Amino acid sequence: MTARLRRSLGVFDAVVIGLGAMVGAGIFVALGPATGAAGTSAGLLTALGIAAVVAYCNAMASARLAALYPESGGTYVYGRERLGPFWGYLAGWAFTVGKTASCAAMALTVGTYLWPERAHAVAVAAVVALTAVNYRGVQKSALLARVIVAGVLAVLAAVVAASFAGAPGGRSVLAGEVSPGGVLQAAGLLFFAFAGYARIATLGEEVRDPARTIPRAVPLALGLALGVYALVAVAVLVTLGPLALAHSPAPLADAVRAADASWLVPVVTVGAAVAALGSLLSLILGVSRTTLAMARDGYLPGALAVVHPRFGVPHRAELAVGAVVAVAAATADVRGAIGFSSFGVLAYYGIANASAWTLGPRHRALAVLGLAGCATLAAALPLGSVLAGAGVLAAGVVAYAVSRGRPGRPRP
């Protein structure tokens, strides 16, 4: 009999894990590139709203499906059960490669803020440390995520207060002409920041009373993240303006400098690193659970499906994911990883919405809106991200065909 994971997470812990993943990615990484794509303050805020709508559709699809299938793996499981094994596999593949890029981006964010001259070395060290934390058990991961989220929200509150208090007068955040193409590209990049609620669904096998906990935790985490994003985005825009924001490598630190609150810069620097660590913690957790599910079904080596007898975690999957992320963190570029990750995650949620469509007429309108939104935002991403993402998905299809042709192939 396949070993099962331990159910130990309640609503609060699940919300904190999802919120920790979203806040770290969105505020300190995606805001600058998204502003560059949108071009104006109004464009950025419009893109934030579009990304939130698509994320809400995806969140509802994920929550309904996770309540029915409370297993590790998220949309890999939902696609397999509702659409067939190929679509489940493709979702798992898209999630794994996309979120591996996200992990690398978060690790590099830690290095860039703490020690820019040795960013890659610090990134690898962060991956090793958090893999060790996850290895010791999901409750320890949830406890650390709770501490990280509390600290990051305190830092963001200080940034917002300082920015509004010291912002130059007369600057309107709604000034400027909005470009539809730029807004859609910005929304696709910002979607990278909203994808943290997937951590909740992929932890379905470790949540107590999943039919009740998951549908409550997903929209709560998403709503809280949206509120934080909107408040911080407006505060930074009224302080820096869209041009400076788009070109700033550390926009929140530059915002407090512009607001004559330079004493906050070290606090923001540490807060950025802590936020990225929280996001990385949750990301590694989610990717390892999808790896576990795919290994159980034979699409990945069966050795990765082993659950630790003492800690109740998929320790081999976690070590394998940590090793791959460490290599990526040693070689990747932060901004280039965002578009690639967004493409993979949008493909993943496209399959989630298609799966939710099969649940019945009551769920179809939201599922169609989510599927259309995912396809539109994926197509609007920078061309390099689209081509790289499509190429990796195609490689996944080839790998699936090869695995189906082997003796002892995965279940149909």
C-alpha positions as CSV (number, residue, x, y, z in Angstrom):
1,M,0.0,0.0,0.0
2,T,1.3,3.5,-0.9
3,A,2.3,5.5,2.2
4,R,0.1,8.6,2.8
5,L,1.2,12.0,4.1
6,R,0.1,13.2,7.5
7,R,-2.9,15.5,7.8
8,S,-1.8,18.3,10.1
9,L,-2.7,21.7,8.5
10,G,-5.8,23.8,9.3
11,V,-7.3,26.8,7.6
12,F,-4.9,29.3,9.2
13,D,-1.7,27.4,8.3
14,A,-3.0,26.8,4.7
15,V,-3.7,30.5,4.3
16,V,-0.3,31.4,5.7
17,I,1.5,29.0,3.3
18,G,-0.3,30.4,0.3
19,L,0.1,34.0,1.4
20,G,3.7,33.5,2.0
21,A,4.2,32.3,-1.5
22,M,2.3,35.1,-3.1
23,V,3.6,38.1,-1.1
24,G,7.3,37.3,-1.6
25,A,7.0,36.9,-5.3
26,G,4.7,39.7,-6.2
27,I,6.0,42.7,-4.3
28,F,9.7,42.3,-4.5
29,V,10.1,40.6,-8.0
30,A,7.2,41.1,-10.5
31,L,6.2,44.7,-9.8
32,G,9.1,46.3,-11.7
33,P,9.0,44.2,-14.9
34,A,5.2,44.5,-15.0
35,T,5.4,48.3,-14.7
36,G,7.9,48.3,-17.6
37,A,5.4,46.3,-19.7
38,A,2.3,48.4,-18.7
39,G,4.1,51.7,-19.3
40,T,1.9,53.8,-17.0
41,S,0.5,53.8,-13.5
42,A,-3.1,53.3,-14.8
43,G,-1.8,50.4,-16.9
44,L,-0.1,48.7,-14.0
45,L,-3.2,48.9,-11.8
46,T,-5.4,47.7,-14.6
47,A,-3.1,44.8,-15.2
48,L,-3.2,44.0,-11.4
49,G,-7.0,43.8,-11.6
50,I,-6.9,41.6,-14.7
51,A,-4.4,39.2,-13.1
52,A,-6.5,39.1,-10.0
53,V,-9.7,38.2,-11.9
54,V,-7.9,35.3,-13.7
55,A,-6.3,34.2,-10.5
56,Y,-9.7,34.2,-8.8
57,C,-11.2,32.0,-11.5
58,N,-8.3,29.6,-11.1
59,A,-8.5,29.7,-7.4
60,M,-12.2,28.7,-7.4
61,A,-11.5,25.9,-9.9
62,S,-8.6,24.7,-7.7
63,A,-10.6,24.9,-4.5
64,R,-13.6,22.9,-5.9
65,L,-11.4,20.3,-7.4
66,A,-9.1,20.0,-4.3
67,A,-12.2,19.4,-2.1
68,L,-13.1,16.4,-4.4
69,Y,-9.5,15.1,-4.7
70,P,-7.6,15.9,-1.5
71,E,-4.4,14.3,-2.7
72,S,-0.9,15.7,-3.2
73,G,-0.4,16.9,-6.8
74,G,-3.0,19.6,-7.4
75,T,-4.0,20.0,-11.1
76,Y,-1.9,16.9,-12.0
77,V,-4.5,14.9,-10.1
78,Y,-7.5,16.9,-11.3
79,G,-6.5,16.7,-14.9
80,R,-5.9,13.0,-14.7
81,E,-9.2,12.3,-13.0
82,R,-11.4,14.6,-15.0
83,L,-9.8,14.8,-18.4
84,G,-7.5,11.8,-18.7
85,P,-3.9,10.8,-17.9
86,F,-2.3,12.9,-20.7
87,W,-3.8,16.2,-19.4
88,G,-2.9,15.3,-15.8
89,Y,0.6,14.6,-16.9
90,L,0.9,17.8,-18.9
91,A,-0.3,19.8,-16.0
92,G,2.2,18.2,-13.7
93,W,5.0,18.8,-16.2
94,A,4.0,22.5,-16.7
95,F,3.8,23.1,-13.0
96,T,7.1,21.4,-12.2
97,V,9.2,23.2,-14.8
98,G,7.4,26.5,-14.3
99,K,7.8,26.5,-10.5
100,T,11.4,25.3,-10.7
101,A,12.0,28.6,-12.5
102,S,10.0,30.4,-9.8
103,C,12.2,28.8,-7.1
104,A,15.3,30.0,-8.9
105,A,14.0,33.5,-9.1
106,M,13.1,33.6,-5.4
107,A,16.5,32.2,-4.4
108,L,18.3,34.8,-6.6
109,T,16.1,37.5,-5.0
110,V,17.5,36.5,-1.6
111,G,21.0,36.7,-3.0
112,T,20.5,40.0,-4.8
113,Y,19.2,41.8,-1.7
114,L,21.6,40.3,0.9
115,W,24.9,40.1,-1.1
116,P,24.6,41.3,-4.7
117,E,28.3,40.5,-5.5
118,R,27.7,36.8,-4.4
119,A,24.0,36.5,-5.4
120,H,24.3,33.1,-6.9
121,A,26.2,31.6,-4.0
122,V,23.7,33.0,-1.5
123,A,20.8,31.7,-3.7
124,V,22.2,28.1,-3.6
125,A,22.8,28.3,0.1
126,A,19.1,29.4,0.6
127,V,17.9,26.5,-1.4
128,V,19.9,24.0,0.6
129,A,18.7,25.5,3.9
130,L,15.0,25.5,3.1
131,T,15.2,22.0,1.6
132,A,16.5,20.9,5.0
133,V,13.6,22.6,6.7
134,N,11.0,21.0,4.5
135,Y,12.7,17.6,5.0
136,R,12.0,17.8,8.7
137,G,8.2,18.0,8.2
138,V,5.4,20.2,6.9
139,Q,4.4,21.5,10.4
140,K,7.8,23.0,10.8
141,S,7.5,24.5,7.3
142,A,4.1,26.0,8.3
143,L,5.4,27.4,11.5
144,L,8.3,29.1,9.7
145,A,5.9,30.4,7.0
146,R,3.8,32.0,9.8
147,V,6.8,33.9,11.2
148,I,8.0,35.0,7.7
149,V,4.5,36.3,6.7
150,A,4.1,38.3,9.9
151,G,7.6,39.9,9.4
152,V,7.0,40.7,5.7
153,L,3.6,42.3,6.3
154,A,5.1,44.5,9.0
155,V,7.8,45.7,6.6
156,L,5.3,46.4,3.8
157,A,3.1,48.4,6.3
158,A,6.1,50.5,7.1
159,V,6.9,51.1,3.4
160,V,3.3,52.1,2.6
161,A,3.2,54.5,5.6
162,A,6.5,56.1,4.7
163,S,5.7,56.3,1.0
164,F,2.3,58.1,1.5
165,A,3.8,60.4,4.2
166,G,6.7,61.5,2.0
167,A,5.3,61.2,-1.5
168,P,5.8,64.3,-3.8
169,G,2.5,66.2,-4.0
170,G,0.3,66.4,-7.0
171,R,1.3,63.1,-8.6
172,S,-1.6,61.1,-10.0
173,V,-1.3,57.3,-10.2
174,L,-3.9,57.3,-12.9
175,A,-2.1,59.6,-15.4
176,G,-1.0,58.3,-18.8
177,E,-2.4,56.5,-21.8
178,V,-3.1,52.8,-21.4
179,S,-1.8,50.3,-24.1
180,P,-4.0,47.1,-24.2
181,G,-1.1,44.9,-25.3
182,G,1.2,46.3,-22.6
183,V,-1.5,45.8,-20.0
184,L,-2.0,42.2,-21.0
185,Q,1.7,41.5,-20.9
186,A,1.9,43.2,-17.5
187,A,-1.0,41.1,-16.3
188,G,0.7,37.9,-17.4
189,L,3.9,38.9,-15.5
190,L,1.9,39.8,-12.4
191,F,0.1,36.5,-12.6
192,F,3.5,35.0,-11.5
193,A,2.8,36.8,-8.2
194,F,-0.7,35.4,-7.6
195,A,0.2,31.7,-8.2
196,G,1.0,31.0,-4.6
197,Y,-2.5,29.7,-3.8
198,A,-1.5,26.6,-5.7
199,R,0.6,25.6,-2.7
200,I,-2.7,25.1,-0.8
201,A,-4.1,22.7,-3.4
202,T,-0.9,20.8,-3.8
203,L,-0.9,20.2,0.0
204,G,-4.4,18.6,-0.2
205,E,-3.2,15.3,1.3
206,E,-1.7,17.1,4.4
207,V,-4.8,19.4,5.2
208,R,-7.3,18.5,7.8
209,D,-10.9,18.2,6.6
210,P,-9.9,19.2,3.0
211,A,-13.6,19.5,1.8
212,R,-14.0,22.4,4.2
213,T,-10.5,23.8,4.6
214,I,-9.3,24.2,1.0
215,P,-12.3,26.1,-0.4
216,R,-12.0,28.5,2.6
217,A,-8.2,28.9,2.5
218,V,-7.8,29.6,-1.2
219,P,-10.0,32.7,-1.6
220,L,-8.9,34.0,1.8
221,A,-5.2,33.9,0.8
222,L,-5.9,35.3,-2.7
223,G,-8.0,38.2,-1.3
224,L,-5.4,39.1,1.3
225,A,-2.6,39.1,-1.3
226,L,-4.6,41.3,-3.7
227,G,-5.2,43.8,-0.9
228,V,-1.5,44.0,-0.1
229,Y,-0.5,44.2,-3.7
230,A,-2.8,47.1,-4.5
231,L,-1.9,49.1,-1.5
232,V,1.9,48.7,-2.0
233,A,1.6,49.3,-5.8
234,V,-0.2,52.6,-5.2
235,A,2.2,53.7,-2.5
236,V,5.3,53.1,-4.6
237,L,3.7,54.6,-7.7
238,V,2.9,57.9,-6.0
239,T,6.4,58.1,-4.7
240,L,8.5,57.0,-7.7
241,G,6.2,57.2,-10.7
242,P,6.0,54.4,-13.3
243,L,9.2,55.2,-15.2
244,A,11.5,55.0,-12.1
245,L,9.6,52.0,-10.8
246,A,10.0,50.1,-14.1
247,H,13.8,50.6,-14.0
248,S,14.4,50.1,-10.3
249,P,16.1,46.8,-9.3
250,A,14.9,47.4,-5.7
251,P,11.7,49.5,-6.0
252,L,10.6,49.4,-2.4
253,A,14.0,50.5,-1.1
254,D,14.0,53.3,-3.7
255,A,10.5,54.4,-2.7
256,V,11.5,54.9,1.0
257,R,14.6,56.8,-0.1
258,A,12.4,59.1,-2.3
259,A,10.1,59.6,0.6
260,D,13.0,60.8,2.8
261,A,12.9,57.6,5.0
262,S,16.3,56.2,4.2
263,W,16.5,54.7,7.7
264,L,14.0,52.1,6.4
265,V,16.3,50.9,3.6
266,P,18.0,48.2,5.7
267,V,14.6,47.0,7.0
268,V,13.3,46.8,3.5
269,T,16.4,44.9,2.3
270,V,16.0,42.3,5.0
271,G,12.2,42.2,4.5
272,A,12.7,41.5,0.8
273,A,15.1,38.6,1.5
274,V,12.8,37.2,4.1
275,A,9.8,37.5,1.8
276,A,11.7,35.6,-1.0
277,L,12.7,33.0,1.5
278,G,9.1,32.5,2.5
279,S,8.1,32.2,-1.1
280,L,10.9,29.8,-1.8
281,L,9.9,27.6,1.2
282,S,6.4,27.2,-0.1
283,L,7.4,26.7,-3.7
284,I,9.8,23.9,-2.9
285,L,7.0,22.4,-0.8
286,G,4.5,22.5,-3.7
287,V,6.9,21.2,-6.5
288,S,8.0,18.3,-4.3
289,R,4.4,17.2,-3.8
290,T,3.6,17.3,-7.5
291,T,6.8,15.3,-8.1
292,L,5.6,12.8,-5.5
293,A,2.2,12.4,-7.3
294,M,3.9,11.9,-10.7
295,A,6.3,9.4,-9.3
296,R,3.4,7.4,-7.7
297,D,1.9,7.1,-11.2
298,G,5.2,6.1,-12.9
299,Y,5.9,9.2,-14.9
300,L,8.9,9.9,-12.7
301,P,11.3,7.4,-11.0
302,G,9.4,5.4,-8.4
303,A,12.1,6.1,-5.8
304,L,10.7,9.7,-5.6
305,A,7.4,8.4,-4.2
306,V,8.9,7.2,-0.9
307,V,7.5,9.0,2.2
308,H,9.8,9.3,5.2
309,P,8.6,7.0,8.1
310,R,9.4,9.5,10.8
311,F,8.8,13.0,9.3
312,G,5.9,12.0,7.0
313,V,7.2,13.9,4.0
314,P,8.3,12.8,0.5
315,H,12.0,13.3,1.4
316,R,13.5,11.9,-1.8
317,A,11.3,14.1,-4.0
318,E,12.2,17.1,-1.8
319,L,16.0,16.4,-2.1
320,A,15.7,15.9,-5.9
321,V,13.7,19.2,-6.3
322,G,16.2,21.0,-4.1
323,A,19.1,19.8,-6.2
324,V,17.5,20.9,-9.5
325,V,16.6,24.3,-8.1
326,A,20.1,24.8,-6.7
327,V,21.6,24.2,-10.2
328,A,19.0,26.6,-11.7
329,A,19.8,29.2,-9.0
330,A,23.5,29.0,-9.8
331,T,22.9,29.8,-13.5
332,A,19.6,31.6,-14.0
333,D,18.6,35.3,-14.4
334,V,15.9,36.7,-12.1
335,R,13.8,38.6,-14.6
336,G,14.1,36.1,-17.4
337,A,12.7,33.4,-15.1
338,I,9.5,35.3,-14.4
339,G,8.1,35.1,-18.0
340,F,9.0,31.4,-18.4
341,S,7.5,30.6,-15.0
342,S,4.3,32.5,-15.9
343,F,3.9,30.6,-19.1
344,G,4.2,27.2,-17.4
345,V,1.8,28.2,-14.5
346,L,-0.8,29.6,-16.9
347,A,-0.7,26.3,-18.9
348,Y,-1.2,24.5,-15.6
349,Y,-4.2,26.6,-14.6
350,G,-5.7,26.3,-18.1
351,I,-5.9,22.6,-17.5
352,A,-7.4,23.2,-14.0
353,N,-10.2,25.3,-15.5
354,A,-10.8,22.7,-18.2
355,S,-11.1,20.1,-15.4
356,A,-13.5,22.3,-13.4
357,W,-15.7,22.7,-16.5
358,T,-16.5,19.0,-16.2
359,L,-18.0,19.4,-12.7
360,G,-21.3,20.6,-14.2
361,P,-23.2,23.6,-15.5
362,R,-23.0,25.5,-12.3
363,H,-19.2,25.9,-12.5
364,R,-18.8,26.3,-16.3
365,A,-19.1,30.1,-16.7
366,L,-16.2,30.8,-14.3
367,A,-14.2,27.9,-15.7
368,V,-14.6,29.3,-19.3
369,L,-13.5,32.7,-18.1
370,G,-10.5,31.3,-16.4
371,L,-9.4,29.2,-19.3
372,A,-9.8,32.1,-21.7
373,G,-7.9,34.4,-19.3
374,C,-5.0,31.9,-19.0
375,A,-4.7,31.5,-22.8
376,T,-4.8,35.3,-23.4
377,L,-2.2,36.1,-20.7
378,A,0.1,33.3,-21.8
379,A,0.0,34.5,-25.5
380,A,0.7,38.1,-24.3
381,L,3.9,37.3,-22.5
382,P,7.3,38.3,-24.1
383,L,8.0,36.3,-27.2
384,G,11.1,34.6,-25.7
385,S,9.0,33.4,-22.8
386,V,6.3,32.0,-25.1
387,L,8.8,30.2,-27.3
388,A,10.7,28.7,-24.4
389,G,7.6,27.7,-22.6
390,A,6.1,26.1,-25.7
391,G,9.3,24.2,-26.3
392,V,9.5,22.8,-22.8
393,L,5.8,21.7,-23.0
394,A,6.6,20.0,-26.3
395,A,9.5,18.2,-24.7
396,G,7.1,17.0,-22.0
397,V,4.7,15.6,-24.6
398,V,7.6,13.7,-26.2
399,A,8.6,12.4,-22.7
400,Y,5.0,11.2,-22.1
401,A,5.0,9.4,-25.4
402,V,8.3,7.6,-24.6
403,S,7.0,6.7,-21.1
404,R,3.8,5.2,-22.5
405,G,5.9,3.0,-24.8
406,R,8.0,1.5,-22.1
407,P,7.3,-1.9,-20.5
408,G,5.5,-1.3,-17.2
409,R,4.3,2.0,-18.5
410,P,2.2,4.3,-16.3
411,R,-1.4,3.5,-15.7
412,P,-3.8,4.5,-18.5
